[in-house]
């Protein structure tokens, strides 16, 4: 299972158990130790992951780090743990500050099992910064977050590589946070700046402020919407072709007259959602050991999104029924080619149906499976 798939599985499990985990010790066992293990470190080898590493500080003896990841016998990453969902403000990082100062570790992680905040000493050598340079949420992460987290994995860990990008990550995070804040509630300074480009020397009256505050919010919304649509179109481009383009491809494999091509609605009526894209890539991950990823296609429609083998509508793998419903639903075909529909609480729940999906694809890999079922 790939790194990102392991994180998704852990995230799905934590989402269902986080509310019943009440203690710090339970958080360590159920949430933090599995996370460290996904990074490739053996939590059962004290020479690699040491729990309660003693870090004496001056006259203060017996200070212990919750977990220390070691390399060549020296700590490289320190973990300070709080109970599930506990406060991770800088006021609760005092112990981590002290441990960082007296050990050779260059990275400190403050976590409550849900959020992992990574610190280093970018501002002053050997003194942990007050603000993290990277934050990872096991319940809500993006692919770029996973790429950054991978740098801390045992197989990829390189101190210089991480420190090179840490500074940029830290400031990028601050800028993103500020932009996100302005999208919802543009500050007076920001509104004054953008309005000056349009009204010139005109006095910045309360009326001008109100007008351009609303304009700025709408401009942000439209810009983000356009960027999202561009990304979605880009992601779908290799797999989204017109009917005219599809027919020559299909004619090389089967009789075109016998192919029932699903009518493709005008572009404006079909929007491929981020959830559908995530589900598509999840299914590709499930099938990676069965067929090459490039053989698994997505074809969106108004009522559902079909996942197909070889971009053939007679080889429907499953259907993502995410449209016009309050719940995510997954349709899987049984050996009678009937569609069985399952409710999903989250995209990660698709992993629960991995075997059924693989069985469906296997049925198309045999001579008798070529008849298939239509998407």
N, C-alpha and C positions, 0 to 999 in steps of 0.2 A: 504494500500500500504506500502511495506517495506521501511525502511530507505533509502537503496541504490536506490530503484525505484523512490522515491521522488526526490533524488538528480539528477537522470538521467532525469526526467521530467523537473526539473528546468534548468538543463544544456542545454537541447534541446531548451527550450524557450529562454534562454539567448543567445544561439548561433545565433538565428535569429533576435534578437533585439539589441544586444550589440552595433552595429554600429550607431544606430539611437538615442541612449541614450547619450546626450551630457553634462549633468550637474550632479553635485554631488547629488543634491536632487533627481533627477530622478533615479540615480544609487541606492540610498538608498531604494526608494519605490519599484522599479522593481526587484532589484537583492539581496540586502543585507537583507532587512526585511524578504523576503520569506526564505532566507537561515537560519536566526535565528529561524524562525518559524519551519522549518524542524528539528532543534535541540530540539524542544519541548517547547520552551519558547513563552509565549503569548505576542506578540509585541504590543497588544492593552491594556495590563495591566501595568501601570506605576510602580506598586510595584514589577514587575518582569523584565520588560525591560524599562529602563528609557532613553528617548532621551534627549540629551543635558544636561547631569548631570553636575552640577556645581562643579568644582574642583579648588577652589582658591589656588594659589601658592604664599605664602609670601605676598608681596605687590601687586602682580598681581591678580586682582580680575576679576571675570566673565569668567574665563576659563571654557570651556564646553567640555565634552566628547560626541562624536556623539551618542554612545549608551553604556549603562552600564547594564549588566545582573546582577540582584540582587538575593541574597538568604538570607533569614532572615533579610532583610533590608540593607544588606551590599553588595557592588559590588564584584563580583567574576571574571568577564571577561569584559574588556573594548574594544570597537571597535572604531578605527579611520578610517574614510572613505574618499576615494578619488573618483573622477569621473571614470566612466567606462573606463578601460584600462589605467588609470593614473599611473604615476611613483610611484613605491613602494620602492625606494632605501632608505637606512637608513637616508639619508638627509631629507626625507619627513616624518620622524617619530618623529620629535622633540616634537610635542604636546603629543604624546603617551608616550614618555619618562617622560614628566613632570607629566602627569596624573597618571602614574604608581607609581611614587614616593610618591604622596600625598594621594593616596587611599589605601584601604586594598586589592585591587584586586591583584591576583597572576599571571594573564594572560592578555596579551594585544594582540589585533589582528589588524593588519594593512591590509586593503583590498581596492581593486578597483572594487569589485563585481565579478571579475573573479578569482583572486588569493587571498587566505587568508593566511597571514603569522602570525604564533602564536609565541609569545615571553613570556619569564618568567625571573626569576632572578637566573639562575644557577651559574653564576660567582661571583656576589657580592649580598648579601641580600638587598632587597628593591631597587635595581638598575637594570632596565631592560637591558638584554643582547643586544648587537648590532646585533647579528645574531639570526634569528628565529630557534626554535628547530623543527618546523613542518610547512609544507607548503601544502595547499590544492588548487587544481585548479578545479573549477567546470566544466570546459570543457574537462579536461583530467585527470581522476583519476583512480586509481586501487583499487582493493578490500582491499588491506592492508591499503591504505589511508583512506578508509571508516571506517575500524576498529579503526583506531586512532582517527578519527573525532568523532566517536560514544562516546568516553570517555568524550567529552564535552557536550553531550546531557543531558537534564535535568534529565532524568530517570537514567542515569548512572554516573553523575558527582561525582567524588571523588577526592579531591585535592591530597591526598597522592598517589593514583594510577597513576595519570597523571604525578606528579613530579618524581615518581620512574622510569618511562620510558622516560621522557623528555630528560635526559642526554644522554641516549643511542641513542635516535632518532636524536638528534642534531649531534652527531659524525658520526652516520651511514649515515646521509644525506651528510655530508662533504666528507666522503670516497666515496660514490656513485658518487658524482659530480666529484671528482678527477679521479676515474676510467673511467667514461664516457668521460672525457676530454682526457685521455690517449688512449682510444680506437680510437679516431679520430686523435689525434696528440700526440703520445708518446713523453714525455719530454726526453731531453738528459740524465738526471739523471736516469730515469727509464730504458732507453735503455742500458746505461752503466751497471746498476745493473744486468739486465738479461743476457747481453752478457758476463759478467764476469764469469757466471756459465758455459759458453760453451767454451770461448776462453782462459780462465785462465789468465795467466800473459801477454798474447799478447797485444801489444799496441793498445789503443782505437783510431784508426785513423779515418779520415773522411769517408774512404771507409767502415770500420767496422760499423761506426755509421749509414750510409745510408743503409747498408745491413740489420742490425738488427732492424732498424726503420720499414722497410717494413715487416720483419718477425714478429715483435711484433704486427703490425696492423692485419696481416693475422691470427695470433694465436688468438687474441682477437675475431675476426669475427667468426672463426671456433668454438671457445669455447662457445660463446654466442649462435650460431646456434645450437650446440649440446644440450645445456641446454634447449633451447626453445623446441626442438623436444622431449626431455625427458619429459618435463612438459606436452606437448600436448598428448604424448602417455599415460602418467600417468592419465591425465584427462579423456581420452577416454577408458582406459582399461576396466572398468566395463561394458561398453556398446559396445565394439568392440570385436566381437567373429567371428570365422570362420563360413563358411556355414555349415560345418559338425556339429558345436556346435549349430547353430541356429535350424536346422531341428528337433532334438529331442524336443526342447522347443516348436516349433510351432506345432508339431504333437500332443501335448497334448490338443491343442485348436481347430485345424482344420485339414482337410485332407491334408497331405503333398503334394499329387499329384496335388492339386489345388492351391498350394501356389507358386506364381511367385517371387522367391528370386532374387533380383538384383545382378548380378555378381559383385563380389568385385575385383577391379583391384589390381594388385600387389602393395604392400605398397609403393614402390618408386615412383609410379605415382600419388598417392593421398596424399596431405598434408592438414591437417585440420588447417585452419588459426586461428589466434587469434580473428579475426572478427566473424568467424563462431561460435567459442566457446562462445563469448560474446552474439551473437544473440540467441544461444541455451539456455543460462541461462536466457536471457530476456524473451523468450517464456515460459520457465518453471515458471518464476515469474508471467507472465500474467495468466497462467492456474492454479496457486496455489489454488485458491478458487473453481476451477472446478474439478480437479483431483489431486491426490498426485503427487508430482514432480517425484517420482521414476517411474511413468508410462509413462513419456515423454522421448523418446530416440532420439539420433542422429545417422544417418547412412550416412557417407560421400561417395561420388562417384566422378567421374571425372568431370561431367558436372554440378552437383549441389549437395547440401547437404540436405538430407531429414530429417524432424522432424516427428517422428512417435509416435502414441499412442500404448503402450504395445509392442513396438519393432516389430510391425506388419506392413509389407509393404502394406497391404490393408487398413490401417488406417493412411493414410498420413495426418498430421496436416497442413504442409506447406512445401515449398522448399526454401532454401537459395541459390539463384543464384548469388554467389559472384565470380565465376570462369570465367576467360577469358572475362572479361568485365570491362569497365572503371567505371561502376556504380554498386552500390549494388542494387540487385533486390530481391523482395520477392514474391513468388508464393503462392496464397491462393486458395483453392478449394471452388467453390460455390455449391449450392444444386443440380446442375446437374453434379457435379464432374468434371467440367471444371476448369482448372487452370487459375486464373486471376493474371497477373504479375504487380507489382507496383514498381516504382523506389523509392529508399531510399537515402536520403542525408546523413544519419548517422544511426547507429544501433538503437539509441533512437527512430527513426521514426517508428520502429516496434510497439511501444505502440499505434500509431495512428490506428492500425488495430486490436486492442485487441478484439473488439466485433466479427469481422469476424472469428478470430482464435477460439474464444470460441464457436461460432455457429458450426464450423466444428467439434470440439471435441464433442459437445453435440449430434451431429448427429450419432456418433459412440456409444453413451451411451444408445441408444434406440434399441430395437430388429431389426427394419428395417434398422438400420445403420450398422449392422454387415457386410454387403456386402462391404461397403466402396469403396475406390478408391486406385489404386496402386501407390506406390511411385516410 
